[in-house]
């Protein structure tokens, strides 16, 4: 079919050969398994994992062309068992035809298929009826059945680089699909695309139409801003990129890098993350990674959450930024976090230990008769408010040592205090 100017720009620029593919050299470069498959003419089932607009569908189509195979595309968003059944029938017909032909079944957004739907491909992949190619924006380790995953190679596609995207702009200009673009505008377009070739091409097409209607000989930066309006960056609010960014924020705070922490915070907010969710994450960071080294950190996180609730966006986001900076520079301790987890583990694995009699409450005469509360020492009546030698753990249970304060921040003083109390307990025990 001849190409026409009425075709979408993305289709007009779609690579027809492997050499025309922009980027993804980590999977298509010389010596890579996928490149070797192209060169050998022997396709294999695989899963292409990457963000939108990085060439997953293009690579699948090129595989079909390279292997002279029948290409059947199924959308997991719109398709179902009926589509799978039809694909099987078409593959069987192609194999049984006068000129036997291989079949490649391409499933876009394969993670949207449930377990039973994914399992339906297994016998046909194993029998060699067709080569299965799945495309997904989600981590296949979590979203693709292990049985199917074990029968398919996984290729990770990366967001296109700035140089890659500029090359695509040049290609669009080479076929005169878009007017001349000044360098500042190109930089803005590339930043706006954020690694997504499809977004870039759709934007170029919109700009080309605007330039034609307004009779602009050149697309300046001001004209691009006029057409695009407010920039909206690609940000998957529910997918892996979202959780990767959260992870980067958390680890930057833990690593005491305020600049990096602020960068990832702004990335999240700029991408459309709910500031309330961010506030909850800051509370978690304050309790997990700072803890008693600076108890004010948790209060700061609570205050930031409250300020945001009162002010909303964008004013309230400044409080979140201040909180992130404070958490990043605060002394770090995960001693409370580790102590809590250790206590949970001990309680979970061990049998419930009875509360010692002297620690039990005795509100009734019967309980007093049973020695509930007998011998309990009221700490406030003791020297320095501490009952040296008193036992608060279950009878016969050795001190587990859950809480081990670090020598940072307030925990320096806490550690010194605990050392003093342990010494007094030891002296009291020796005096008995």
N, C-alpha and C positions, 0 to 999 in steps of 0.2 A: 504493500500500500504506500503510495507516494505521500511524502510529508507535505503539509500545507501550513500556511501562516495562521490558519484557524485553530490549529492544534494548540493546546496549552504549552507554555514555554518549557515546563518540566519534561513534557513528552518530546518536544522538538530537540532538546539537549540530552535526552537519555542516551547513554553510551550504547553503541552498537557492537563494540569490541571491547575486550578486556583492557587493551591499551588506552582506551578513552576514559576509563574510570578514574575519577579524581579522588585521591586519598586512599586510605585503607591498605597501604602497602604492607602493614604488619600481617595481613592475611592473603594479600594478592601479589606480594613481591616475589622475586625469583627465589626458588627453593622452598617456598612455603607449601604446606600440604594441599591447600586449595588450588594454588597455582599449578602444582604438579598434577592434580586431578584434571584441570583444564587441558594441560598439555598432553596427558596420556589418553584422554578421551574416555576415561573410566570414572563416571560420577559416583559419589557416595552420599549417603544420607547425612544431613548436617542440620544444625540449628544456628541461625545467624542472630546474635544477641547484640543489641545496641539501641541508642536513643532514636527518636524519629528523624527521618530525613538524612540518613547516612549511607544509604545505598543497598539496603537489604533486598528489596524487591528487584532492583536493577541487577544485582549479582545473581539472583535466582533465575531471572530471564536470560542472562548471558550464559548460564550453565545449560539451559535448555537449548539455546542456539548452538553452543559449542559441541554439544553431544547429539545434535539433530534429533532432539527428543520432543515428544508431545508435552506441552506445558499446560497444566491444569492448576488454576489458582482458586483457592478457597479462603474466604474470610471467616475467621473464627467468631467474629462479632456478629455476622449475619447468617452464617451457615450452620449446618447441623449434620445429623446422621444421614439424611437424605443426600446431601452434597457428597459425603464420603462414599456412599454407596454408588452414586453416579460416577465418581472418579474411578472407583474400582472397575466398573463396567467399561468405561472408556479405555482404561489401561489394558484390560483383557482383550478388547477389540483391537487395539493398536498392536499388541503382541501377536495376535492370531491373524493379522492381516497379511495380504500378499507380500508386502514389504514391511516385515516386522520392525516396529519402532519402539524405542524406549519411551517411558513416561516419567516425567518429573511432576510430583504433586507438591505445590507450594501452599503452605498454610500460613497466612498472615495473622499475627497476634495469636499464635498457637496457645499461649497461656490462658486464653479465654475459653478454650475447650475444657470440659470436665474430664475426669479420669476415664470414664467409659468411652467418651468420644476419642480421647487420645489412644486408648487401648485398641480401638478399632483399626488403627493403622498397623499395629504390630505384625499380624500374620502376613500382611502383604509386603511389608518391608523385609521381613525375614525370607519370604519366598522369592524376593527379587522382582515382584510384579511391577513395582515402581520405586523410584528414588524419592525419599521424603526430604523436603526442605521446610523447616519451620522458621518463622521470623518472630522475634519477641523483643519487647522493650523491657521486660522484667527478667530478673535472674532466673535462668532455667533450672538451677539447683532447687529452687523452691516451687516453681510453677509448672514444671514439666515432669511427668511420671518417670520414675527411675528406670522402668523397663524401656521406655522410649528413649530416654536420655542415654542409656547404655549402648544403644544401637545407632547413635548419631554423634558425629563430631561437633563440638561447640566452637564456633568462631566468634570472637569478640570484636565488634566494630566500634570504632571511636568517633566522637564528634569531629567534624571536619575542622582542620586548622584554619587560621586566618589566611595563610597562603593558599590553601585549597579553595576557600570561598572566593578569594580574589581571582583565582583562575576561572571559576565558574562565571563571575561577572565578565571577565574578558571573553569567555566563550559566547556569552549572550550578546556582547557587543560585536563579536566577529560575524555573527549572522544577522546583524542589524536589527535585533529584537528590541533593543533599548537605545536611547539617545546617549550621547556622551555624558559622562558622570565625573564631576570634579573629585579630586583625591580625598578631600575631607568627607564628602558624601559617601564615597566607597567605604571609608573607614567606619562610618556610622552604620551603613548597611550590613557590613560584616559583623559588627558588634551586635546589631539587632538580630541577625540570623542565629548567633550564638551556637555555631556548629551544625546547624540544620540547613542542608542544601534545599530542601523543599520549601522551607520558609523563605529563604533567600530568593528562590526563583519565583514564588508567588508574589513576593514584594516587588521584584523587578518588573513583573508583568503589570502590576498595579501602577507602578511608576511610569511604565511605557505608555499606558493608556492615558494617564494624567498629562504626560508630556505632549502626547498627540492632540488631546483636547485643548490644552492651553497654548499649544504651539511653542513649547519651550525648546530652544535649540540645544540646551544643556541642562542637566539635572544638578543644580547646586545643592549645597548642604541645607540651605534655608528652604528650598523647594521640597527636598526629601522630608524635612521635619514637618512641613505643611501638609504633606500627603499622609505621612505615617501617624502623626499625632503623638500621643504619649507612648513611649516605648514600653513594650511588654516582653519581658524575657521568657524564654522557654524554661518552664519549671514544672516538673511533674509532682503535683502535690501529694499523690498517693503512691508513687512508685519508688524505685530504688534511689534515684537521684535525690529525692526528698530526704530519705533516711541517711544517705551518704553525707548530705550537707549538715544534718543534725549531728552526725558523728564527728564531722570536722569541727563544728562549733564546740562540742563537748570536749574534744581532745585538745583544742587550742586553749580553752580555759584551763584545763588540767595542766597543760604545759606552760602556763603563765605567760602566754603571748597575747597581750591585749590587742595588738594590731590585727593579727590573724582572727582572733575571736570576734572583733568588731566587723571584719570583712565578711565572715560567714553569717553573722547575724543579719547584716544588711542584704546579703544574697538571699537569705530566707524571706525577709520582709519584702524585698523587691520582687521576688518570685511569686508572692501571693500567699505565703504561709500565714496562718492565723496567729496574730500576736499573742492571743491567749494561750495557744499551744506552746509558743516560745517561752512565755512566762512560766508555764508548768515545768518545762525542761530546765529552766534556770533554778527553780526550786530544787529539782533533783540534783543538779550539779552542786549547789550549795551544801546539801546534806551529804552527798556521796564523796565529794573530792575536797571539801574544805572543812566541814564538820566543826569540831570543837577547837581547831586551830584558830578560827575566827568566827565565833557564834553570831557576830553581827552580819555575816554573809547571808544567812538564812532570813534574817529580818529584812535585809536589803532586798532580797528577792521577793519577799511577800509585799513589801512596800511598792516595788516596781509593778507587780501585778495589780495592786490596788490603784495605783496612779493611772495605769492604762485603762482600767475599768471606768475611772472617773472622766478621763480626758478623751479616750478613743484615739483613732488614727487621724492625722499623723503625729499630733502633739505627744500622745502617750508613749509613742515608740522611743522617744528620747530617754524616758525612765528605764526602758529595757536596755538601751545602749549603755547608760551609766552603770546599771547593774552588771552587765557583761564585763565592763572595764574593771569594776571593783572585784568581781569574782576572779578575773584573770590575774590581778596583782596581789590578791590575798594569799596568805600562807596556806599551804595545802596539807591536808591530812585525810587519809581514808581509814583511819583507825576505828572510828565509829561504825563505818560501813562494814569493815572486816569483822568487827566484834559482833555486830548484829547477825551477819551471815553465819558466823561460827556458832552463835547461840542457837540459831534456827536449825542448823545441821545437827547439833547435839540433841536438841529436843525432839527432832524428827526421828532420829535413829534410836533413841533410848526410851526405856519405859518411864512412865510418869512417876516421879518421886514424890512421896507425901511431904506436905509442909511440916517442918519440925514443930513439936507441941508448943515450944516457947514463942514461936512466931504467929501462932493462931490467935484469932480474935475470940474473946469469951464473953459475949453479951448476955448469956443465960447462966443460971446457977448450975444446970447440968453440965455445961461446958467447963465451968470452973472446977466442978467435981472431977471431970476427966482430965484435969491439969492443962487445959487449953490456956496458953499465955503464961504459964507458971515459969518463973525464972527470967522472964524477959527484962532486959535492961534498957530503960528509957534514955536514949542517947543524949537528950538535952540536959539531963541531970548529971552527966559525966563531965570530966575535965575536957575542955575544948570542944564539947558537944560530940564526943567520940567514945563509944564503949569499946575500949581496947580488948581484943580477944573474943568478942562476941561472934557467933557463927550464924550466918544468914543463908547459907546454901543448905540443900537437903542433907540429912544426916549421912555421914560416910562419903560424901562427895568431895573430891579434891578440888581445889581452886582451879577452874579451867583456864584462867588467864585470857579471857576473850578480848578485853580492851587493853591495847598496847599503845599508849600515846606516843606520838612522834616528837622529836625535839625541834618543833617549829611552832611559831606563834604562841597562842595561849596554852597549847598543850605542853610546852616546856614547864610552865608553872603547875599544870595538872599532874604531869609525871613526877615532879618533885614532891607534890602533896601526897600522891599515892605511895611513893617510896617511904615517906615519913610514917604514914598510917600502917604500912606493912611492917615497918620496924617496931612500932608500938604493939602491933598484934603479936609479933614474934616474942617481944619482951614479956608480954602478958602470958603467953603460952609457956614460956620458960619459967615464970614465977609460980605457976600452978603446982 
